[in-house]
């Protein structure tokens, strides 16, 4: 595997008056192309903050993040947003589907934002909906889908623009144990099938151990990194 993302010396501090909260305390991390990495640890250790910085949704207080040779600190907000739209996908704990749109239309949205041709985009959306096992549900709206089905739509949407990396912030946190395992198996299969890099935040040990690499965080730092057997 070759390196996709390198972060060095990441800190994140929030201030309120004289109070100061250090969430990240010096993080060095690399993400390899094609891997499925889990950022694991209990609540409140900085997992989501790290994910948001790696995914360009937030900027660090100090430190650098590089995508290949591109230093994200050197990009203005508009250029950073363009990079995010073209190279990154996101899956969240709550699915953020638009209720008035069908499953297929929700998957199509990122392509429409990027101005892709509708015919070409629709073909890919059909393919992705099929790949997450929802061909027979693509005309259903979110309130007609189960939680697991809605998350499958969100995963297909995250893959719509052929991103280099998909970040997932507790993507199974709103699901029961059985459905959580099904979603994680789906992510693992898509990782192998498309070669897309996935970086998933989770507090669940069983899900973290299913990733190819587990990055364990504690108190704003990386405690250890383990490579898991297939």
Secondary structure, DSSP 4 states (H G I P E B T S, - for coil): --EEEEEEEEEEEEEETTEEEEEEEEEEEEEETT-EEEEE--TTSSHHHHHHHHTTSS--SEEEEEETTEEGGGS-HHHHHHHHHHHEEEEESS----TTSBHHHHHHHHHHHTT--HHHHHHHHHHHHHHTT-GGGTT-BGGGS-HHHHHHHHHHHHTTT--SEEEEESTTTTS-HHHHHHHHHHHHHHHHHH--EEEEEES-HHHHTTSSEEEEEETTEEEEEEEPP-
